[in-house]
């Protein structure tokens, strides 16, 4: 509601809000991490703020850390491009990783069966989790 | 089952087909009522036991139990502060499948959600998201009314969220709606003086309206382009847009659009007599269609200032008095003190 005003007032209020927000954060004497998922679903205005002023402030303060995940990610700018690391989340095709997962959730599959599951689900985590769960339920059919 | 599944998976050509096959397999191992509920739960962006009960009233007695069972599924995740949701990727294929195989059931579920969210003003975006599919005529009218309100009140983030959310339904609504969304995106940019982005959006909207033959949308977009060009002081280009818009409004018989365009043309007219003539024609049209608000507005904001420019104070006062009279008739009193102040100032100047 504080932003339901004309563009000029809105800009002023946003800058004021941002200033006090980061001043407040600065009072914490421990590191703070921000985690954003599904960045692609952010509204254009919010996305612009995150990739602009927000990440610029995060880059300036060594106590702050931000993780932004999504099908789109912020375009790096001169203010923070030297402070970020970008990693692509590809399908997980490493057999060891899925063996460990099966062990942790209690699925009694052999390495061969897990290898087969990776081929079927193409290593995509959501498909793997779905398929392994069904397979565990109908063990005979794998 | 596994051999057949593998064969189908091998034949699947797209990622969406593969996702659906796996989802179908996951659904097949569920109890019938949980399967029905899982598919229904994909329709809203999030769900809780109450939403599940509203979606499938015949299973309402089991909603709490099914809600707990749904939480155990691998493709169900927490929706912070509101309950749970089907994972985006799985939800997308479930919706696509439901829409392709049983659009009536899809619409029935969305109708129930329109009713469910009617009780909750805070979820208006979610309600309209379902409304445009359940009943496009009423839903799109609700969309226009809500986004107009957001636009007038500078509620940009909500307007952008509404547009992005409705974009998901684009394959389930008439083609012209895609153009409506881009047109409104342009309006939001223009509200924040982002003229270049607004013009880009309007140009896209115009092409889309022309492709589907939506002439009223085309005229509205041309007029909006004219407004931005006028703001950028590109008067000649603005006049050309207004003239094309005017012709379309006259062709389709949209008299309000016609009057608004005449008024805009008057604003750009350099010849005072022609400007007043445009305004008077526009005003006459407002009278004929019974639009009192626009009559009051054109008298106070176009005709009076123009007479002032022509140094005809008596005509200025007469126009403002007429405007006040109309405001009183329609009980639009907020506008009156400002007009009375102007009359006092001009009367002072005359005396």
Interface residues (C-beta under 8 A of the other chain):
Chain A: X3 X4 X5 X6 X7 X10 X38 X41 X43 X44 X45 X46 X120 X121 X122 X126 X127 X129 X130 X131 X133 X134 X137 X138 X141 X142
Chain B: X1 X2 X6 X9 X18 X19 X22 X23 X25 X26 X29 X74 X75 X87 X88 X89 X90 X153 X154 X155 X156 X157 X160 X161 X164 X191 X192 X193
